[in-house]
């Protein structure tokens, strides 16, 4: 495989970010379909709260992957730590 130590790999900060996203998804509340506020979409009316419930978890992974891709390694590790903190404390 490629040279260089494992801690210098650009994939390393993604592992805890993805784990935090999975944890955040697993600990979300059950989906509630009875919210009164709705928004119009091309597919019909959708409850707003339903959308926020469904993206809880994957949103953290997407933001973490994007930030990790554009930031240097030390900053990417800080983003990973912040993602884990956000998943555990929220």
C-alpha positions, 0 to 999 in steps of 0.5 A: 500500500501507500507510504506514510504512517496511518495517522497521516491518512486523510481517511483517519478523521472520517472514521470517528465522524461516520461513527458519530453520525451513526450514533446520532442516527441510532439515538434519535427519537422515533419518527413523529408523523403528526406535526402540524407544520408542512411545506410544499414540495414537488411530491406533495406536502411534507411535515417539516419536523419529519424532514429534520427527524430523518436527516438527524445523523446523516447531516453530521456525516455530510458536513464532516466529510466536506469539512475534512476534505477541504481542511488540513489534517490538524483542523480535520481532527478538530472537526472529527472531535467536534462531530463526536461531541455534537453526537454525544451531547445533543 
